[in-house]
């Protein structure tokens, strides 16, 4: 199962959330140490991405608090601007690596993967799990109750997008732009048709994984990941 990354602040910069989403990371944004504790997944945080360029004091204070807990958070990747480098005490052991903003998505991905390796977590896991639903982000395969799902490419992409954001409600327009792309000119009916097909393929027992929010759009699952 992909471990959930703690991200600070909430909401994070759009370029960061887009990068994490496109690379398949599961993450949750927090604003302070209290929410870091209350919003922590049952399996704990997989690591942290702390943005320090806009609020360096708040970012370092959070890093310090995360290191002083009973189970100190590792790894922590700090995002800083080039002009801030001289202001950080690298020897304080408050973070494990840093990346200069504005960052390149490829560099951020490599640094995160290297940190996972360094701390014995392996590379970024290639599976997304929610209950008995499993998506393999490398092979584009999906199973439910260990039975393969025969999904088209767009059905898989829609399910992956929703499954990595459990509990969030998306309008049809947002799903069209995020899953099909801004150059796609299909209407909301395209989303409805794909949702209907997904529910049918998930089967009667699991069709309610994707719920309809009246007058808004669709939501996948609950706000927390299953075991």
N, C-alpha and C positions, 0 to 999 in steps of 0.2 A: 504494500500500500504506500502511496506517495505521502510522505510526511508533510504536515502543514507548516509553512514558513510564517513566522511572525514578521510583520512589516510595519514600520513606523515612518511617518505619521499616518493618521486616517483623516481624509483619504490620501493615498500616496500620490506622487506625481503621475500624471497620465502615461508618460513614457515608461515608467517603471511597471505599472500595472499591466500595460499592453505587452511589455516584454515578458513578464512572468506568465501571463495568460498564453501567449503564443508559444512559449517553450514548454507548456504543460505543467508548470509548478502549481501546487495548491497553496494558497496563502490567505491570511486574514490580517487586516490592518487594525492597529490599536493606537491609542493616543497617550497611554501612561501605563505605569507598572501595575496599577489596580486592574485595568482591563486586560493586561497581559496575563494576569492570574485568573481572572474570572472567565475569560474567553478561551483559555487554554484547552485544546482538544484532550480527549480522554487518554490518548497515547502520548501526550506532551508535544511541545513544539519541536519541529525538526531542525530549526535553526532560525536565524534572524537576519533581516535586511533592514538596516537602520539608515535613514536619510538624514544627514547632518548638515547639508549645505544651507538650509533655510533656518534651522534651529539647532545650532551646534551644542549649546548648553543643555537643552532638553534631551538631545540625542545621547550625549555622553552620560548624563544623569541616568537615563534609562539603561544604558549599557552597564553602568555601575550597579544598578539595582538588580539587573538580570544576572549578573555575575555573583551577587551576594545571596542568592536564594539557596534553598537546601539542595536543589539540583541545578547548578549554574548552567545557563544556556550556552551551548556551543553547537555549531559555529556561528559567529556573528560577522557579517560583512557590512562594513561602513561605507556609505557613499558620501564623498566630500568633494568640495570644489578645489581646484588647484591652489587657489589663494589661501586656503585654510590649512594646508599641510603643516606649516610651521607651528600651528596653534595646538596640534594634537601630540600628546605624550604617548608615543608608540609603546614605550616600555610599561605602561600602566596595565597592559594585558586586558583592556576593556573590549577589544575586538580582535578578530583573528586574521582579517585581511581588509583591504580597502580598495575602492574603485573610484576613479576620478570622474566627476560629472562635468559636462554631459557625457554619459557613458555610451560605449558601443554595445548593443545587445549581445553580440558574440562574445565580447570580453566578459561581460557580466555572467553569462552562462558558463563560460569556462572556469571563472573564479569560484562560482557556486559549486560546480562539480568537483573541482579540486579540493574545496573545503570538505565536501562530503567524504571524499577519499581519505583526506588527512585524519578525519575523526572517526574512521572506521565505519562509515555509513554506506560505503560503496558509492557507485555513481548514482546519478538521479534514477530512482526506480522507474521502470517503464510501464508500470501498471497503475491504473486508477480503479479503486474499489469503492463501492457503496453497497453495503449489505452483500447480497449474492450477485450483484452486477459487477463485472470485471471488464475493463477496457484496456487493451494493449496499445499504447500510443506509438509503438514502433512498427507493429505489424498491421495496425488498423483492424484488429479482430476484437470481437466482444462476445461475452458469454453471460448467461443468467442461469443460476442454479447449475453451473458447470455444463450447460448446454449451449452450443454456439448459436449466435444470432446472425441471420443472413441479412446484413445491412448493406444498403447502397453507400457510396462514398458520402453523399450529403446527409443521409440518415445518421451515419457514424459521426460526422462532424458536428451535427446538431446535438446528438446525445453527449458527445465529449464536452462540448461547450457548456451544456447545462449541468453535467455531472461534476464538473470542476468548480461549480458555483452553487452548491446546494443551499436552498433556502432563499435565493435571490429571485425576484420577479422580473421578467423581461417582457417588454412589449413586442408585438410582432415586427414593428419597424426596427427595433434594436436587433432582434434576431436576424432579420434580413441583412442588415448592414454588417453585423459581426460574423455571421456564419457564411452567408452567400457573397458578401462583399459589396462595397459601395457602388460598384459598376453594374450590379444586378438590378434589373428593373421590374422584377416580378412583384406581385402584390402580396398582401397578408395571407391570402388564400394558400399560397405556396407553403407558408409555415404551418397552417392548419392541416394541410394534407400530410405533411411530413410528421407532424405530431401524431396524427391519427394512425399512420403506418407504424410509427415507433411503438405506440401503445399496443397495437395488434401483435407486433413481434415480441414485445416483452411478455405478453400473455396476460390473461385475466387477473392472475394473482399479483402481478407486478405493474400493471398498467397505471395504477395510481401513483407510481413514482413521479409521473409528470402530471401535475394538477393544473387546472384552468383557474385563473384568477379573474373573475368576472369584470368586464370592462377594462381590463388591463392587459393581460397576456398569460404567460405560463411560468410555472415554478417547478423546479426539480427537487424532490426530497425535502428534508428538514434542514435546519441551520447548522447541524453538526454532522460530521462524517460518522458513518457506522464503523463497527470493528471489523 
